[in-house]
Amino acid sequence: MTGPGVAWPRRAGQLELRPPTRVDLDGVLSWRNRPEVTRWLLRTTVEPEAFAKAWLDAVEDPDQHAVVAVLDGRVVATGSLDVHDGMGQFDGDVWRRSEGLLGYLVDPAYAGRGFATDIAGALLDLAFHELGLHRVTAGCFADNHASWRVMEKLGMRREQHGVRDSWHAELGWVDGYTYAILAEEWASPGA
Ligand SMILES: CC(C)(COP(=O)(O)OP(=O)(O)OC[C@H]1O[C@@H](n2cnc3c(N)ncnc32)[C@H](O)[C@@H]1OP(=O)(O)O)[C@@H](O)C(=O)NCCC(=O)NCCS
């Protein structure tokens, strides 16, 4: 959200990141349901109104940092960092709201230009340098090479190779990966 301690817009390479407006989301919807985008997503085709509402609701939620990425006035990608509880014994509470879950989508017309890596890097900066999170994770289908390359380029570690743990509507049970990085492992280029 735009609230406590988090200032927008911010740069991510050539991109400007900021919370979405309804007009921005219509821009996202012009490419969001294309087959090359939905192929490896868990939420495949989305219903436009529900999609827009969920993103606009996220803007109001202090634990969701959901942004669009703008290049020359055009929305070319989205990014999200959702804060949630880590694992921990109930004797303390340092694990509460200690983890982030990262997500990104790029308009296929702008793929392969490093934009997902720039967006994810900016969200890791936010997670570790501003929100004080302990750990950030992200998951993908094992066959989504472009997605796990983004995570590896950022120094994230493949912590789980789930064997046929993930259901794909066309392919059936397929392998999934979970990646993670800790605050002390994150060193952004500018840090
Ligand atoms: C996955 C996605 C976010 C990548 O965005 P992007 O801006 O193209 O990513 P980047 O340019 O930062 O990096 C992509 C990397 O994957 C590589 N890559 C791209 N397509 C690939 C493929 N088919 N096989 C192997 N590697 C591939 C690129 O070469 C690059 O790695 P490199 O720099 O080592 O060469 C984008 O393709 C997308 O939105 N896909 C649809 C939605 C999706 O799958 N989101 C992730 C859900 S987990």
The ligand as an SDF file (V2000), in Angstrom:
LIG
                    3D

 48 50  0  0  0  0  0  0  0  0999 V2000
    8.6520  -14.9460  -16.2170 C   0  0  0  0  0  0  0  0  0  0  0  0
    8.6730  -13.4810  -16.5640 C   0  0  0  0  0  0  0  0  0  0  0  0
    8.1980  -12.7010  -15.3650 C   0  0  0  0  0  0  0  0  0  0  0  0
   10.1060  -13.0670  -16.9270 C   0  0  0  0  0  0  0  0  0  0  0  0
   10.0980  -11.6730  -17.1850 O   0  0  0  0  0  0  0  0  0  0  0  0
   11.2990  -10.9880  -18.0040 P   0  0  0  0  0  0  0  0  0  0  0  0
   11.1850   -9.5090  -17.8210 O   0  0  0  0  0  0  0  0  0  0  0  0
   11.2990  -11.5200  -19.3730 O   0  0  0  0  0  0  0  0  0  0  0  0
   12.5370  -11.5110  -17.1820 O   0  0  0  0  0  0  0  0  0  0  0  0
   14.0630  -11.0320  -17.3030 P   0  0  0  0  0  0  0  0  0  0  0  0
   14.2750  -10.4340  -18.6650 O   0  0  0  0  0  0  0  0  0  0  0  0
   14.3480  -10.1870  -16.1060 O   0  0  0  0  0  0  0  0  0  0  0  0
   14.8620  -12.3930  -17.1550 O   0  0  0  0  0  0  0  0  0  0  0  0
   14.3940  -13.5620  -17.8080 C   0  0  0  0  0  0  0  0  0  0  0  0
   15.4830  -14.5930  -17.7840 C   0  0  0  0  0  0  0  0  0  0  0  0
   14.9210  -15.8270  -18.2030 O   0  0  0  0  0  0  0  0  0  0  0  0
   15.5540  -16.2320  -19.4090 C   0  0  0  0  0  0  0  0  0  0  0  0
   14.5310  -16.8600  -20.2250 N   0  0  0  0  0  0  0  0  0  0  0  0
   13.4960  -16.2840  -20.8310 C   0  0  0  0  0  0  0  0  0  0  0  0
   12.7640  -17.1960  -21.4610 N   0  0  0  0  0  0  0  0  0  0  0  0
   13.3630  -18.3940  -21.2310 C   0  0  0  0  0  0  0  0  0  0  0  0
   13.0990  -19.7270  -21.6480 C   0  0  0  0  0  0  0  0  0  0  0  0
   12.0520  -20.0200  -22.3880 N   0  0  0  0  0  0  0  0  0  0  0  0
   13.9530  -20.6930  -21.2360 N   0  0  0  0  0  0  0  0  0  0  0  0
   15.0190  -20.4050  -20.4580 C   0  0  0  0  0  0  0  0  0  0  0  0
   15.3160  -19.1600  -20.0370 N   0  0  0  0  0  0  0  0  0  0  0  0
   14.4920  -18.1640  -20.4350 C   0  0  0  0  0  0  0  0  0  0  0  0
   16.1270  -14.9890  -20.0130 C   0  0  0  0  0  0  0  0  0  0  0  0
   17.1640  -15.2960  -20.9230 O   0  0  0  0  0  0  0  0  0  0  0  0
   16.6030  -14.2840  -18.7470 C   0  0  0  0  0  0  0  0  0  0  0  0
   17.7710  -14.8650  -18.2030 O   0  0  0  0  0  0  0  0  0  0  0  0
   19.2420  -14.3610  -18.5810 P   0  0  0  0  0  0  0  0  0  0  0  0
   19.2870  -12.9120  -18.2080 O   0  0  0  0  0  0  0  0  0  0  0  0
   20.1280  -15.2280  -17.7730 O   0  0  0  0  0  0  0  0  0  0  0  0
   19.4020  -14.5350  -20.0600 O   0  0  0  0  0  0  0  0  0  0  0  0
    7.7680  -13.1640  -17.7710 C   0  0  0  0  0  0  0  0  0  0  0  0
    8.1620  -13.9560  -18.8560 O   0  0  0  0  0  0  0  0  0  0  0  0
    6.3020  -13.3960  -17.4930 C   0  0  0  0  0  0  0  0  0  0  0  0
    5.6230  -12.4910  -16.9980 O   0  0  0  0  0  0  0  0  0  0  0  0
    5.7980  -14.5840  -17.7950 N   0  0  0  0  0  0  0  0  0  0  0  0
    4.3810  -14.8820  -17.6200 C   0  0  0  0  0  0  0  0  0  0  0  0
    3.9450  -14.8260  -16.1640 C   0  0  0  0  0  0  0  0  0  0  0  0
    4.8290  -15.6440  -15.2500 C   0  0  0  0  0  0  0  0  0  0  0  0
    5.1610  -16.7820  -15.5700 O   0  0  0  0  0  0  0  0  0  0  0  0
    5.1670  -15.0510  -14.0900 N   0  0  0  0  0  0  0  0  0  0  0  0
    5.9420  -15.7310  -13.0830 C   0  0  0  0  0  0  0  0  0  0  0  0
    5.0490  -16.6490  -12.2860 C   0  0  0  0  0  0  0  0  0  0  0  0
    5.9860  -17.6020  -11.1330 S   0  0  0  0  0  0  0  0  0  0  0  0
  1  2  1  0
  2  3  1  0
  2  4  1  0
  2 36  1  0
  4  5  1  0
  5  6  1  0
  6  7  2  0
  6  8  1  0
  6  9  1  0
  9 10  1  0
 10 11  2  0
 10 12  1  0
 10 13  1  0
 13 14  1  0
 14 15  1  0
 15 16  1  0
 15 30  1  0
 16 17  1  0
 17 18  1  0
 17 28  1  0
 18 19  1  0
 18 27  1  0
 19 20  2  0
 20 21  1  0
 21 22  1  0
 21 27  2  0
 22 23  1  0
 22 24  2  0
 24 25  1  0
 25 26  2  0
 26 27  1  0
 28 29  1  0
 28 30  1  0
 30 31  1  0
 31 32  1  0
 32 33  2  0
 32 34  1  0
 32 35  1  0
 36 37  1  0
 36 38  1  0
 38 39  2  0
 38 40  1  0
 40 41  1  0
 41 42  1  0
 42 43  1  0
 43 44  2  0
 43 45  1  0
 45 46  1  0
 46 47  1  0
 47 48  1  0
M  END
$$$$
